């Protein structure tokens, strides 16, 4: 079981929530450790996005920590998406691991474990916010239609009462309705600034797949480096030179991806060539048909 599955199982499923993504982060500027934290300075931090299973659905951003020497995860802070004011991608021109989250009462400056992990997080957060606010707008639209129908029914009843006899109750009622309309303010959505357009654009599925592959290779490389470091510390005989296994794996992966890309390019060229031939055949057939008809 990977870390994301473990966090989802331990932290979110018991609360009837479904985790969408989690990214391991560290602060760009370290905070001063409180004396109340004692020896808990060694920990890993994860920023998670989750959604509640019960209706109306709530989109939540949660900070989860795993303290050193412990296999369990602890939920530390949680915000509703309505409290999120800004997501700052820091650099809109290239992939970078830095990003900021600005809430009503907090500003967190983070560095993800890799640029790919950060891009996955921002992309999923952006589209989750879009889906959430579209759903909110739809529910408000339905409520507005129901309210309009109710007002029409009340107006018809008021019209009947007016025919039966004059009444002064309609004026304060209309004033209270106007006051409620003026007091209602739609929630402000979070803004995404300094984020690459490929993270917030429409054609995002392929980008997400690419970032997931990059994140997987990065985690695999880190695991292999850590395993080699542990085996070297134990002094086991007959080991290969440092980095040889990892280098071979990365080289084979790069070669395989390059060969697959070449095959896809050749297949695309062949498809275009066949399309041109088919068009030429269709044009020739059409000309022959016209000559035959004359």
N, C-alpha and C positions, 0 to 999 in steps of 0.2 A: 504494500500500500504506500503510495507516494504521500508527500506532505499535505498537498491540497485535499486529498481524499480523507486523510486523518483529521485535518482541521474541520472539514465539513461534518464528519461523523461525530466528532467529540464536542464541537462548539455549536453548530448550527442545527443539525437534525433534531437534537433534544428540544430546541426552542421552536420547532416547526418552521424552520427557515431553510432555504436552498441557496447554497453558495454558488456564485457565478464565476468568481476568479479570486485568487490570492497572490500577492506579490511580496517577496521578502525584501525588506528595506532597512536602511540605517539612516540616521540623521546626518545632514550635511554639517550642522552645527550642534555639537554635543551639549546637552543640557547638564546643569550641575546636579549631581546625584544627591537626593535627599537623605538625611541621616536615618529616616524611617525605612529606607530600602535595604539597609544593612548590606549583606553580601550578595544581593541579587543584581549586581551590576552586569554580570555575564548573561546575556539573553539574546534571543532572536526575535525580531519584530516582523509581523505580517499585517498588511493592509488588505482587507477582504471586502468584497461586494456581495451582498446577499439580498434575497427577496422573500417576503413572508408568503406562506402557502395559503393563508386565510385571506378572504376578501373583506374589505378592500386591501389590495396588495400594497405593501410598503417596501420601498427600496432603501437599503441601509448600508452604511459604510462603517466597518468595525475594525478596531485595532486589536490584534491578538498577539500575545507574547508566549514564548517558550523559554523558560529559564534553564540555565546550564545545569546539566546533570539530571534533568527531568524529561520524561517522554510525553508529558501532558501539556495541553495548551490552555491558556488563561485569557478570557475576554476582558480587556481593560477599558476601552472606550467605544462608544457607538453613537453615530449621528444619523438622522434621517436625511434623505436627499434634499429636503426643503431647507435644511441648515447649511448645505453646501453652496458657497457663493462663487468660487472660482477654482478652476483647474489650470495650472500654469505648466506648460510643457517645457519651459526654459529656452529650448533651442528649436525654432521651426524649420531649420535648414538641414539638420542631420539627426540621426538616431543618437540619443543620449540617455543615460540612466537617471538624470535628475528630473524631479518634478515637485511642485508645491500643491498643497490642498488648503484652501482658505474656507473656514467655516464661520458661523456667526460669532463664536467665542474662542476660536483657535486658529493658529497658522502653523502648519507642519511643513517643513522643508526636508524632502527625502531624497535618498539615492537608492535606486533599485539594485538588485544583485547583477543585473545586466541591462543593456539598452533594449534588448528584445522583450524581456519581462516587463519593463516599463511600458513599451508600446502596446503589448497585449492588454495590460491593465487599463491604460487610457482609452484604447479602442473599445473595450467591452463596457467601461464606465460610460463613455459618450453615448453609445447606442442603447444601453440600458436606460439612461436618462431620457433619451428621445422617446423610447417606447413607453416609459412611465408617464411622461407629461402628455403624450398623445392619448393614453388611456384616461388620464385625468380630464383632459379636454372633452373626450367623448362622454364621460360620466356627467360632466357639468352640462353638456349639451342636452343629454337626456333629461337631467333635472330641470333645465330651462324649459324644455318642451312640456314636461309635466306641470311645471309652475304656470306656464302660459295657458294650458288647458284648464287648470284650476281657476285662474283669474277670469277666463272666459265664462266658466260656470258661475262664478260669483257675480260677474257683471250681469249675466242673464237673470240671476236671482234678484240682484239689486234693481234691475229694470222692472221686474214684476212687482217688487215692493213699491217702486216709485209710481207704477200705475195704480197700485192699490191705495197709496197715500204717501205724502212727502216724508222724507227721513233725513236727519242730519248726521247719521252715523257713517255715511260714505266718505265725507271729507277727511275726518281723522284717519280712516283706514287707508285712503290714498296717500296721505302724508307719511304714515308709517312705512308703507311700501317704498316710497321714494327715499326715505331715510335709510332703509335696509340696503337698497341698491347703491346709494352713495357710500355706505360704510364698507361694502364688499370690495376687496382688493385682490386681484388674482395673484397667486404666489409667483415670486420671481425665480426664474430658472438660473442655474449655474452657467457661467460663461467659461468657455474653453479658449485660452489664449496661448500663443506661442506653441501651438501643436501643429504637427505636420498635417497637410491636407489629406494624405493617405490614411490617417487615423480617424478623421472625421468626415470623410467623403463617402460617396455611395458605393464605389467599387472597392469594398473592404474585405471581402471573404478571402480572396487570394492572399492579400497582405497578412491577414490573421494566420493563415496556414504557414506562410513563410516565417513569420515571427515565432510561431510555435516550434517549427523545426530548428530555428536558430537557438531558441531557449533550451530545447532538448539537447542539442549538441553541446551547448555551453555547460549544462548540468552534467552531462556525461564526461566532459573534459575535466571539470572540477572534481568529480568522483574519482576518476582515474588518477589524477594528480594526488589527491588525498590518500588513496590506497597505496600508491607508490611510496609516498612519504612515510606511511606507517610501516610498510614492509622494510624500507631501508632503515628505519629506526630500530626494528627488531634484529637487523643484521642477518637476514636469511641468506644462505649461500646460493650461488648459481642464478643471481638475478640479472636481468638485462640492464643495459645502460639506461639512466633516467630519461624519460620522455620517448624511448624507442617504441613502446607499445602504443602510446597515445598518438605518436606521429604516424605510425602505420595505419591506425584506425582512421584518423582524420584524412590521410592521403587516399585511402581506399574509398571513403565516403565522397571526397571531392571528385575522384575519378568517376565513380558511379553516377554522381549528379551531372558531371560534364557529359558523359556518354548518353545519359537519358535526355539531356537538353539537345544534343546533336540529333538524336533520333526524332525528337519532337519537331525540331526545325526542318529536317528532311521530310517528315510526314506532312508538315504544313505546306512546304513548297510543292510537294506532289499533289496535294489537294487543290492548290491554286492552279497548277498546270492542268489538272483534270477539269476544273471548272471552266478554264479558257477553251479547252478542246470541246467541251459540251456546248458552250455558247457558239463556237464556230460551226459545229454540226447543226445546231438549231437554226442558225442564220442560213446555212446552205440549204437545209430542208425547206425553209420558208421561201427562199428564192425559187427553188425547183417547183414548189407548189404553185407559186404565182405564174411561172412560165407555162405550166401544164394547164392552168385555168384559162390562159389566153389562147 
